[in-house]
Amino acid sequence: MIVRRSVAGLLVGILFGSGLAVSQMVNPEKVLAFLNVAAHWDPSLLLVMGAASSVAFVGYRWATNSAPLFESRYYLPTAKDIDGRLIMGGVIFGLGWGLAGYCPGPAIAGLASGSLEPWVFVIAMVIGSQLGRIVSSAGFRPKGLSESKH
């Protein structure tokens, strides 16, 4: 069972990474051209996002009416609260994406490109994630940002 799950994960990862590469989501210049709506806007990534949203929509509908192949249940998000932490996380994510042209998936896929940029981004992302965990476990909460109660 573990081998089948690992092989399935590998195949899905290869498919996902290939899709990111073919769609140019691993190219920060392409992403930044999409995000720059003020000048020289490149709307082609709308097709990528539309296709991804369509696949996710169908996948979620399918998941609610079927059983997973290699697990006892699906692990779907259950939180529905929009709280300060979610908003702040979205803002930080958006700033990082807009400044660097990378988000986590394409940055990890970009590690195979031979370029130094995705390595710097991924290392900074890991450090930032660990700092976030440390700050969160220490109980630090900026004013106005409350933790949602689940």
C-alpha positions, 0 to 999 in steps of 0.5 A, a space after each residue: 500500500 505504501 509503495 502504491 501511494 508513493 508511486 501515485 504521489 510521484 506520478 501526480 507530482 510529475 504531472 503537476 510539475 510538468 503542467 507548471 513548466 509547460 504553462 510557464 508558471 515556473 518563469 517569474 518574468 511570465 508571472 510578473 508580466 501577468 501581475 503587472 496590469 498597469 503596463 505590458 500585461 500578459 493575460 495568458 496565465 488566466 487560461 492556466 488559472 481557469 483550467 486549474 480552477 476547473 479541474 479543482 472544481 470537478 475534483 472536489 465534486 468527485 471527492 465528495 461522491 467517491 472513496 480515495 484509492 490509498 487512504 481511508 478518507 479524503 483530507 479536505 479543509 473544514 475551516 470556514 472562518 475568515 480571520 486575521 491570520 488568514 488575511 495576513 497570510 494571504 497578504 504576505 503570500 501575495 507580496 512574496 508572489 508579486 515581488 519574486 514572481 514565485 509561489 511555492 509550487 512553481 518555485 519547488 518545480 523551478 529547483 530543477 531549472 539550474 537557476 539560483 533564484 528558485 533556490 533562494 526563494 525556497 530557502 527563504 520560504 522555509 525560513 519564513 515558515 519556521 519563523 512563523 511557527 516559532 512566533 505562532 507557538 510563542 503566542 504572539 498576535 499582532 493587535 487586531 489579528 485573532 486566532 479563529 476558534 475551531 
